[in-house]
Amino acid sequence: MLLRVTTRCFLGKRLTHSAVRVRFAPSPTGHLHLGGLRTALYNFLFARHQRGKFLLRIEDTDQTRLVPGATEQLIEDLLWAGIEIDEGPGIGGEHGPYIQSERTELYSKAVQQLLDNGSAYRCFCTERRLELLRKEAVRARQIPRYDNKCRHLTPAQLNDLLSKRTPHCIRFKLTDHEEPLQDMIYGSVHHNVSDNEGDPVIMKSDQFPTYHFANVVDDHLMGVTHVLRGVEWQISTTKHLLLYKAFGWLPPQFGHLPLLVNADGTKLSKRQGDIGIKHFKDKGYFPTALLNYVVSAGGGFEGRPTAKPHLYSLDELSQQFLIERVNAHPSRLNPDLLNDYNRSEIIKRLDNESARQHLVQLVQQLVQQAFPQHPNLDLAESHIVSVLNWASQRLYLLPDLVSSKLSFLWVKPTDCVLENLSNKQLQHLLTELDSVEQYDKDELNTVLKNFAKTQQLKFPLLMKTLRSALSGLTEGPGVAEMMEILGKRVVLERLGECLKKPRLTREEHQV
């Protein structure tokens, strides 16, 4: 894609940018969710593909909806996902501040520019009058809209109201002649906003700008060249283009991302409770798995295999990303893919020495958190790697490894209950188990049945005894499967420990 050089003027200052500059501009009204992550990710991939900059801007002009700590959590979630911020709050940059509530002086100067050139006006209508207009429109089955009354105030009326310090806001004059939006994803889109809306407020009576106004001013002053955002904002973009025209500024290019929807086509909702990034982090999903899951729904890439999902790194995604390949229809998420991607990430990390070390440390932390009261935990690296190799073909999430039914993997029995097996028989069994080459449950079951038969032991009692000696549990997976999961080294080690410990009957153990 060819980049255009953009030149902007504002209050005598000229800003020139020959490189791509994009931004992610969330409101700190809650936690980052999948839709927000998708928007941030596509902006980031576009910037990296074009060797541009990714900016984070916090849009907090609606002070009534702010959630304490939300900004910090947003930044933490982006960084967890691997999305590096080139400019933003706490990071710096030449075009800050990057929090809108700290930019009010800039908005005041900008709105004065529109008042001076006749593109905006002061509106003194009370909330009571506006509410009456809304009710009348509903009664008449019309779309509620402001009637632009204050646009026609005479200079004398205006001065009289100002001299009385009458509360007022500032509105922008919409025009009828609007050019179509050339959307990077949807193509030519035409929406005549003045047909359905009255003149919009751009500066509220509390001297805080509205979203639409601050958004345009900030994108201009921060040198944003491309705006990629959700399709729900497409209908407002005409309004934004009119603001650019009123200022005499060259607008950025706009691309609107299609809706991200559930597998059944229903719209994602924050109320679902399971679309927040924190939810996926807490469940144990890896960032790369979540990113691949998000982009799998909406296109934007060349040559992605369809038969079997392939896990791409963030660098690979940025190299492949093409904005013109993003689908214009709603993007359906497939939850099954997320689990497949996460399992692929576990396998990928196991194959890399440094990543494997980190994986082992993660498992050690999970085990210690899950079983804080147990001093006798098996956290040896070789054991954890063996378990991970087994789990990589069966489980999707690391936290599943510390479920109660798999506690035997980590919690070593403190006592040894062998009421149905003598030391001599145990020693003989250890020799048999040590000679087994194929350590899978079918082979182990055969060995154990033959052993019970030759030793004239009842097979169920032998299994009960071995389960207790290996895990200290009375239930769980089949004994042969348990031995397969533990692996030869750990099985021989745990059973061998029974030769060194005092032998207890089951009654003594229970006491």
C-alpha positions as CSV (number, residue, x, y, z in Angstrom):
1,M,0.0,0.0,0.0
2,L,1.4,3.4,-1.0
3,L,1.5,5.9,1.8
4,R,0.7,9.5,1.4
5,V,2.5,12.3,3.0
6,T,0.1,14.2,5.2
7,T,0.4,17.9,6.1
8,R,-1.7,19.5,8.8
9,C,-2.1,23.0,10.1
10,F,-3.4,24.1,13.5
11,L,-3.0,27.5,15.0
12,G,0.0,28.3,12.9
13,K,1.7,25.0,13.6
14,R,2.4,22.6,10.7
15,L,2.7,18.9,11.3
16,T,4.2,16.6,8.5
17,H,4.2,12.9,8.7
18,S,5.5,10.6,6.0
19,A,5.1,7.4,8.0
20,V,2.0,5.5,9.2
21,R,0.6,6.6,12.6
22,V,-2.3,4.8,14.0
23,R,-4.0,4.9,17.4
24,F,-6.1,2.8,19.8
25,A,-8.3,5.1,21.7
26,P,-10.4,3.3,24.4
27,S,-12.5,4.9,27.1
28,P,-11.4,3.8,30.7
29,T,-14.9,2.6,31.5
30,G,-14.1,-1.0,32.1
31,H,-11.8,-3.9,31.2
32,L,-10.4,-4.6,27.8
33,H,-12.5,-7.2,26.0
34,L,-12.2,-9.2,22.7
35,G,-13.7,-6.5,20.5
36,G,-11.3,-3.9,21.9
37,L,-8.3,-6.3,21.6
38,R,-9.2,-6.9,18.0
39,T,-9.2,-3.2,17.2
40,A,-5.9,-2.6,19.0
41,L,-4.4,-5.7,17.4
42,Y,-5.3,-4.7,13.8
43,N,-4.0,-1.2,14.4
44,F,-0.8,-2.6,15.7
45,L,-0.4,-5.1,12.9
46,F,-1.1,-2.4,10.3
47,A,1.5,-0.1,11.9
48,R,4.2,-2.8,12.1
49,H,3.5,-4.0,8.6
50,Q,4.0,-0.4,7.4
51,R,6.9,0.3,9.8
52,G,4.8,3.0,11.5
53,K,3.9,3.9,15.0
54,F,1.1,2.6,17.3
55,L,-0.3,5.2,19.8
56,L,-2.5,4.7,22.8
57,R,-4.8,7.5,23.7
58,I,-7.2,7.4,26.6
59,E,-10.6,9.1,25.8
60,D,-12.0,10.1,29.2
61,T,-14.0,13.2,28.4
62,D,-17.1,11.5,29.8
63,Q,-16.1,11.9,33.4
64,T,-19.3,10.3,34.8
65,R,-18.4,6.8,33.4
66,L,-14.8,6.5,34.5
67,V,-13.7,3.3,36.3
68,P,-10.7,3.7,38.7
69,G,-7.7,1.8,37.6
70,A,-9.1,1.0,34.2
71,T,-6.4,2.9,32.3
72,E,-3.6,1.0,34.1
73,Q,-5.4,-2.3,33.5
74,L,-5.9,-1.5,29.8
75,I,-2.2,-0.9,29.4
76,E,-1.3,-4.1,31.3
77,D,-3.6,-6.1,29.1
78,L,-2.2,-4.7,25.9
79,L,1.4,-5.4,27.0
80,W,0.4,-8.9,28.1
81,A,-0.9,-9.5,24.6
82,G,2.4,-8.4,23.2
83,I,1.1,-5.2,21.7
84,E,3.9,-2.7,22.2
85,I,2.9,1.0,22.6
86,D,5.1,3.5,20.8
87,E,3.5,6.6,22.3
88,G,1.0,6.8,25.2
89,P,0.3,7.5,28.8
90,G,3.4,6.7,30.9
91,I,5.4,6.0,27.8
92,G,5.7,9.5,26.4
93,G,5.9,10.9,22.8
94,E,6.0,14.2,21.1
95,H,2.3,14.7,20.8
96,G,1.1,14.3,24.4
97,P,-0.6,14.4,26.8
98,Y,-2.2,11.2,25.7
99,I,-5.1,11.4,28.1
100,Q,-7.9,13.6,26.9
101,S,-8.8,15.2,30.2
102,E,-5.3,16.7,30.2
103,R,-5.8,18.3,26.8
104,T,-8.7,20.7,27.6
105,E,-6.8,23.8,26.6
106,L,-6.2,22.4,23.1
107,Y,-9.9,21.7,22.7
108,S,-10.8,25.3,23.8
109,K,-8.5,26.8,21.2
110,A,-9.8,24.5,18.5
111,V,-13.5,25.2,19.3
112,Q,-12.7,29.0,19.2
113,Q,-11.3,28.5,15.7
114,L,-14.6,27.0,14.6
115,L,-16.6,29.8,16.3
116,D,-14.4,32.4,14.6
117,N,-14.9,30.9,11.1
118,G,-18.6,30.5,11.5
119,S,-18.6,26.6,11.6
120,A,-19.9,26.5,15.2
121,Y,-22.2,28.4,17.4
122,R,-23.2,28.7,21.1
123,C,-26.4,27.0,22.1
124,F,-28.4,28.1,25.1
125,C,-31.2,25.6,25.0
126,T,-32.1,24.1,28.3
127,E,-32.2,20.4,29.0
128,R,-36.0,20.9,29.6
129,R,-36.5,22.3,26.0
130,L,-34.4,19.5,24.5
131,E,-36.4,16.9,26.4
132,L,-39.7,18.4,25.1
133,L,-38.3,18.2,21.5
134,R,-37.5,14.6,22.1
135,K,-41.0,13.8,23.4
136,E,-42.6,15.7,20.5
137,A,-40.6,13.7,18.0
138,V,-41.5,10.4,19.6
139,R,-45.2,11.4,19.6
140,A,-45.0,12.3,15.9
141,R,-43.1,9.1,15.2
142,Q,-40.1,11.0,14.0
143,I,-36.4,10.6,14.8
144,P,-35.5,12.9,17.7
145,R,-33.2,15.6,16.6
146,Y,-32.2,19.1,17.7
147,D,-34.0,21.8,15.6
148,N,-30.9,24.1,15.3
149,K,-32.8,26.9,16.9
150,C,-29.7,28.7,18.4
151,R,-28.0,28.7,15.0
152,H,-30.2,31.6,14.1
153,L,-29.6,33.9,17.1
154,T,-28.9,37.5,16.2
155,P,-25.7,39.1,17.5
156,A,-27.8,41.2,19.9
157,Q,-29.5,38.1,21.3
158,L,-26.2,36.3,21.6
159,N,-24.6,39.2,23.5
160,D,-27.6,39.5,25.8
161,L,-27.4,35.8,26.8
162,L,-23.7,35.9,27.3
163,S,-23.9,39.1,29.4
164,K,-26.3,37.2,31.7
165,R,-23.8,34.3,31.9
166,T,-26.5,31.9,30.6
167,P,-25.2,28.3,30.6
168,H,-24.5,27.1,27.1
169,C,-22.8,24.5,25.0
170,I,-21.2,24.8,21.6
171,R,-22.7,23.1,18.5
172,F,-21.2,22.3,15.1
173,K,-23.1,23.3,11.9
174,L,-23.8,20.3,9.8
175,T,-24.0,20.8,6.0
176,D,-26.1,19.1,3.4
177,H,-23.4,18.5,0.8
178,E,-21.3,15.6,2.0
179,E,-18.9,13.5,0.0
180,P,-18.9,9.7,0.3
181,L,-16.5,8.1,2.7
182,Q,-13.9,6.0,1.0
183,D,-13.7,3.2,3.5
184,M,-10.5,1.1,3.4
185,I,-12.6,-2.0,4.0
186,Y,-16.1,-1.2,2.9
187,G,-15.3,0.9,-0.2
188,S,-17.5,3.9,-1.0
189,V,-20.0,4.6,1.8
190,H,-22.5,7.5,1.7
191,H,-24.4,8.8,4.7
192,N,-25.9,12.3,4.8
193,V,-25.8,12.9,8.6
194,S,-27.8,16.2,8.3
195,D,-30.8,14.2,7.1
196,N,-31.1,12.5,10.4
197,E,-29.4,14.7,13.0
198,G,-29.5,18.2,14.2
199,D,-26.3,20.1,14.8
200,P,-24.2,18.1,17.3
201,V,-22.7,19.4,20.5
202,I,-18.9,19.6,20.3
203,M,-18.2,21.3,23.6
204,K,-20.4,20.7,26.6
205,S,-21.4,23.3,29.2
206,D,-18.9,21.9,31.6
207,Q,-16.2,22.8,29.1
208,F,-15.4,19.2,28.2
209,P,-15.5,18.3,24.6
210,T,-17.7,15.5,23.2
211,Y,-16.2,12.3,21.8
212,H,-16.7,13.4,18.2
213,F,-14.9,16.7,18.6
214,A,-12.0,15.6,20.8
215,N,-11.5,12.6,18.5
216,V,-11.0,14.7,15.4
217,V,-8.8,17.3,17.1
218,D,-6.6,14.7,18.7
219,D,-6.2,12.6,15.6
220,H,-5.1,15.7,13.8
221,L,-2.7,17.0,16.4
222,M,-1.2,13.5,17.0
223,G,-0.6,13.1,13.3
224,V,-2.7,10.0,12.9
225,T,-2.7,8.9,9.2
226,H,-5.0,6.0,9.4
227,V,-8.0,5.3,11.6
228,L,-9.0,1.6,12.1
229,R,-12.0,1.2,14.4
230,G,-15.2,-0.7,14.7
231,V,-17.9,-0.5,12.1
232,E,-20.3,1.0,14.7
233,W,-18.4,4.3,14.3
234,Q,-18.9,4.3,10.5
235,I,-22.1,6.3,10.6
236,S,-20.3,9.0,12.7
237,T,-17.3,9.3,10.3
238,T,-19.2,11.6,7.9
239,K,-19.6,14.0,10.9
240,H,-15.9,13.8,11.5
241,L,-15.1,14.5,7.9
242,L,-17.2,17.6,8.1
243,L,-15.2,18.7,11.1
244,Y,-12.0,18.2,9.2
245,K,-13.3,20.2,6.4
246,A,-14.4,23.0,8.7
247,F,-10.9,23.2,10.1
248,G,-9.3,23.0,6.7
249,W,-7.4,19.9,7.7
250,L,-6.6,16.8,5.6
251,P,-8.4,13.9,7.2
252,P,-6.8,10.5,7.8
253,Q,-7.8,7.4,5.9
254,F,-10.6,5.4,7.6
255,G,-11.1,1.7,7.7
256,H,-14.0,0.2,9.7
257,L,-13.6,-3.3,11.2
258,P,-16.7,-5.5,10.9
259,L,-18.5,-6.7,14.0
260,L,-16.9,-9.5,16.0
261,V,-19.7,-11.9,16.8
262,N,-20.3,-15.2,18.6
263,A,-20.3,-18.5,16.8
264,D,-24.1,-18.3,16.5
265,G,-24.0,-14.8,14.9
266,T,-25.1,-12.9,18.0
267,K,-23.2,-9.8,19.0
268,L,-20.5,-10.0,21.7
269,S,-21.6,-8.3,24.9
270,K,-19.6,-7.2,27.9
271,R,-22.4,-8.7,30.0
272,Q,-21.4,-12.2,28.8
273,G,-18.6,-12.0,31.4
274,D,-16.4,-14.3,29.4
275,I,-15.1,-11.9,26.7
276,G,-12.8,-9.8,28.9
277,I,-9.1,-10.3,28.4
278,K,-8.8,-10.9,32.2
279,H,-11.1,-13.9,31.9
280,F,-8.8,-15.5,29.3
281,K,-5.7,-14.7,31.3
282,D,-7.1,-16.2,34.4
283,K,-8.2,-19.3,32.6
284,G,-4.7,-19.9,31.4
285,Y,-4.7,-19.0,27.8
286,F,-1.5,-17.7,26.3
287,P,-1.4,-14.3,24.5
288,T,-0.4,-15.8,21.1
289,A,-3.3,-18.3,21.2
290,L,-5.7,-15.5,22.0
291,L,-4.4,-13.2,19.2
292,N,-4.6,-16.0,16.6
293,Y,-8.1,-16.8,17.8
294,V,-9.2,-13.1,17.2
295,V,-7.7,-12.7,13.8
296,S,-8.9,-16.2,12.6
297,A,-12.4,-14.7,12.5
298,G,-11.9,-11.6,10.4
299,G,-9.5,-12.2,7.6
300,G,-6.7,-9.8,6.7
301,F,-4.0,-12.3,5.9
302,E,-2.6,-14.1,2.9
303,G,-2.0,-17.8,2.6
304,R,-3.4,-18.9,6.0
305,P,-4.1,-22.7,6.0
306,T,-7.7,-23.7,6.5
307,A,-7.5,-27.5,7.1
308,K,-5.6,-27.2,10.3
309,P,-5.1,-24.0,12.3
310,H,-1.5,-22.8,12.4
311,L,-0.2,-20.8,15.2
312,Y,1.5,-17.6,14.0
313,S,3.8,-15.3,16.1
314,L,3.0,-11.6,16.4
315,D,5.9,-10.9,14.0
316,E,4.5,-13.3,11.5
317,L,1.0,-11.9,11.7
318,S,2.3,-8.3,11.2
319,Q,4.3,-9.4,8.1
320,Q,1.3,-11.1,6.6
321,F,-1.3,-8.5,7.4
322,L,-3.1,-6.8,4.5
323,I,-5.9,-4.3,5.4
324,E,-7.6,-4.9,2.0
325,R,-8.1,-8.6,2.9
326,V,-10.1,-7.9,6.0
327,N,-13.6,-9.2,5.5
328,A,-16.5,-6.7,5.4
329,H,-19.0,-9.1,6.9
330,P,-19.4,-9.9,10.6
331,S,-16.5,-12.0,12.0
332,R,-17.6,-15.2,13.7
333,L,-15.5,-16.5,16.5
334,N,-14.9,-20.3,16.8
335,P,-14.3,-21.2,20.5
336,D,-12.8,-24.6,19.5
337,L,-10.0,-22.9,17.7
338,L,-8.9,-21.1,20.8
339,N,-8.3,-24.4,22.6
340,D,-6.5,-25.7,19.6
341,Y,-4.3,-22.6,19.4
342,N,-3.5,-22.8,23.1
343,R,-2.5,-26.5,22.9
344,S,-0.3,-25.6,19.9
345,E,1.4,-22.9,22.0
346,I,2.2,-25.4,24.7
347,I,3.7,-27.8,22.1
348,K,5.7,-24.9,20.5
349,R,7.1,-23.9,23.9
350,L,8.1,-27.4,24.8
351,D,10.2,-27.6,21.6
352,N,12.2,-24.5,22.5
353,E,14.7,-24.7,25.4
354,S,14.2,-21.2,26.9
355,A,10.5,-21.3,26.4
356,R,10.3,-24.7,28.0
357,Q,12.1,-23.4,31.1
358,H,9.5,-20.7,31.4
359,L,6.8,-23.2,31.0
360,V,8.2,-25.3,33.8
361,Q,8.4,-22.3,36.0
362,L,4.7,-21.5,35.3
363,V,3.7,-25.1,36.2
364,Q,5.8,-24.9,39.4
365,Q,3.9,-21.7,40.4
366,L,0.5,-23.2,39.6
367,V,1.3,-26.3,41.7
368,Q,2.5,-24.3,44.7
369,Q,-0.6,-22.1,44.5
370,A,-2.9,-25.1,44.2
371,F,-1.4,-27.2,47.0
372,P,0.0,-24.7,49.5
373,Q,-0.5,-27.1,52.5
374,H,1.5,-29.9,51.0
375,P,5.3,-29.9,51.8
376,N,6.0,-33.0,49.8
377,L,5.5,-31.8,46.2
378,D,7.2,-33.3,43.1
379,L,8.4,-30.2,41.2
380,A,11.5,-31.7,39.5
381,E,12.0,-30.2,36.0
382,S,12.3,-33.6,34.4
383,H,9.0,-34.7,35.9
384,I,7.2,-31.5,34.8
385,V,8.5,-31.8,31.3
386,S,7.3,-35.4,31.2
387,V,3.8,-34.4,32.4
388,L,3.7,-31.5,29.8
389,N,4.6,-33.9,27.0
390,W,1.7,-36.1,28.1
391,A,-0.7,-33.1,28.6
392,S,0.2,-31.5,25.2
393,Q,-1.8,-34.2,23.5
394,R,-4.7,-34.2,25.9
395,L,-5.2,-30.9,27.7
396,Y,-5.6,-27.3,26.5
397,L,-4.8,-25.3,29.6
398,L,-2.0,-25.5,32.1
399,P,-4.3,-24.9,35.1
400,D,-6.1,-28.1,34.2
401,L,-2.9,-29.9,35.4
402,V,-3.6,-28.9,39.0
403,S,-7.3,-30.1,39.1
404,S,-8.1,-32.4,42.0
405,K,-8.2,-35.5,39.8
406,L,-4.6,-34.9,38.8
407,S,-3.3,-33.9,42.2
408,F,-1.3,-37.2,42.3
409,L,1.0,-35.7,39.7
410,W,2.4,-33.3,42.2
411,V,1.5,-34.4,45.7
412,K,3.7,-37.4,46.8
413,P,2.3,-39.7,49.4
414,T,3.7,-39.1,52.9
415,D,2.9,-42.7,54.1
416,C,3.1,-46.1,52.4
417,V,0.1,-48.4,52.7
418,L,0.9,-51.8,51.3
419,E,-1.4,-54.2,53.2
420,N,-1.7,-56.6,50.2
421,L,1.9,-56.6,49.0
422,S,5.1,-57.9,50.7
423,N,8.5,-56.2,50.3
424,K,9.7,-59.1,48.3
425,Q,6.7,-58.9,46.0
426,L,7.2,-55.1,45.7
427,Q,10.8,-55.6,44.7
428,H,9.8,-58.1,42.1
429,L,7.2,-55.7,40.7
430,L,9.8,-52.9,40.5
431,T,12.0,-55.2,38.4
432,E,9.1,-56.0,36.2
433,L,8.1,-52.3,35.7
434,D,11.7,-51.3,35.1
435,S,11.8,-53.7,32.2
436,V,8.8,-52.2,30.4
437,E,9.9,-50.3,27.3
438,Q,6.5,-49.0,26.0
439,Y,5.2,-47.2,29.1
440,D,1.6,-46.9,28.0
441,K,-1.5,-47.9,29.9
442,D,-2.3,-51.0,27.7
443,E,1.2,-52.5,28.1
444,L,1.2,-51.6,31.8
445,N,-2.2,-53.2,32.4
446,T,-0.9,-56.4,30.8
447,V,2.2,-56.5,33.0
448,L,0.2,-55.8,36.2
449,K,-2.3,-58.6,35.4
450,N,0.4,-61.1,34.7
451,F,2.1,-60.1,37.9
452,A,-1.1,-60.5,40.0
453,K,-1.6,-63.9,38.4
454,T,1.9,-65.2,39.1
455,Q,1.9,-63.8,42.6
456,Q,-1.6,-65.2,43.3
457,L,-2.9,-61.7,44.1
458,K,-6.4,-60.5,43.5
459,F,-6.0,-57.9,40.7
460,P,-8.5,-55.3,42.2
461,L,-6.6,-55.4,45.5
462,L,-3.3,-55.0,43.8
463,M,-4.7,-51.9,41.9
464,K,-6.0,-50.5,45.1
465,T,-2.7,-50.9,46.8
466,L,-0.7,-49.4,44.0
467,R,-3.1,-46.4,43.7
468,S,-2.5,-45.6,47.4
469,A,1.3,-46.1,47.1
470,L,1.5,-43.9,44.0
471,S,-0.9,-41.1,44.9
472,G,-2.2,-41.5,48.4
473,L,-5.7,-41.2,46.9
474,T,-8.6,-43.6,46.9
475,E,-9.9,-42.5,43.4
476,G,-8.7,-41.0,40.2
477,P,-7.6,-42.3,36.8
478,G,-7.1,-46.0,36.3
479,V,-3.8,-47.2,37.9
480,A,-2.2,-48.1,34.6
481,E,-3.1,-44.6,33.1
482,M,-1.8,-43.0,36.3
483,M,1.5,-44.8,35.8
484,E,1.6,-43.7,32.2
485,I,1.1,-40.1,33.1
486,L,3.7,-40.2,35.9
487,G,6.2,-41.9,33.7
488,K,8.7,-44.7,34.5
489,R,11.1,-42.7,36.6
490,V,8.5,-41.3,39.0
491,V,6.6,-44.6,39.3
492,L,9.8,-46.5,40.2
493,E,10.9,-43.7,42.5
494,R,7.6,-43.6,44.4
495,L,7.2,-47.3,44.7
496,G,10.8,-47.6,45.7
497,E,10.3,-45.2,48.5
498,C,7.9,-47.7,50.0
499,L,10.8,-50.1,50.6
500,K,12.5,-47.4,52.8
501,K,9.4,-46.3,54.8
502,P,7.7,-48.0,57.7
503,R,4.9,-50.2,56.5
504,L,1.5,-49.2,57.6
505,T,-1.8,-51.1,57.5
506,R,-4.7,-49.1,56.2
507,E,-6.2,-48.8,59.7
508,E,-2.9,-47.3,61.0
509,H,-2.8,-44.9,58.1
510,Q,-6.4,-43.7,58.7
511,V,-5.5,-43.1,62.4
